[in-house]
């Protein structure tokens, strides 16, 4: 069985197969690593379906980067709200790995952690 792609935490303190983030930045770059027997990484962005696309996933063993910075130098532009990026690897025998997931919620700066006082003087 193919092994899951391991996604690096943004601060490079380790890896995970289920990365969850909240951000006010729309463009992001993700990277990680795969085992040496992996020949491809497929990507599914927001339910669009899994595809093999070297423009979206650059594989340079043992590392990968989403997106390919030669094509998207500013990173992958995400939509406001919840974005789900799924990655799966394919090994040399054609086996497909379980899915690694990046869930990132893009919120405007004012909505990021600001607590508003309740209204007063309402009759």
JOHUJO-V77479 format. One record per run of one state. SS is the DSSP state (H for helix, E for strand, L for the rest). FROM is the first residue (numbers start at 0). TO is the last residue. If there is no record, write none. Layout:
ss:SS from:FROM to:TO
ss:SS from:FROM to:TO
This chain:
ss:L from:0 to:4
ss:E from:5 to:7
ss:L from:8 to:13
ss:E from:14 to:15
ss:L from:16 to:16
ss:E from:17 to:22
ss:L from:23 to:25
ss:E from:26 to:27
ss:L from:28 to:28
ss:E from:29 to:32
ss:L from:33 to:36
ss:E from:37 to:44
ss:L from:45 to:49
ss:E from:50 to:50
ss:L from:51 to:55
ss:E from:56 to:59
ss:L from:60 to:61
ss:E from:62 to:65
ss:L from:66 to:74
ss:E from:75 to:76
ss:L from:77 to:79
ss:E from:80 to:90
ss:L from:91 to:94
ss:E from:95 to:95
ss:L from:96 to:98
ss:E from:99 to:105
ss:L from:106 to:107
ss:H from:108 to:110
ss:L from:111 to:122
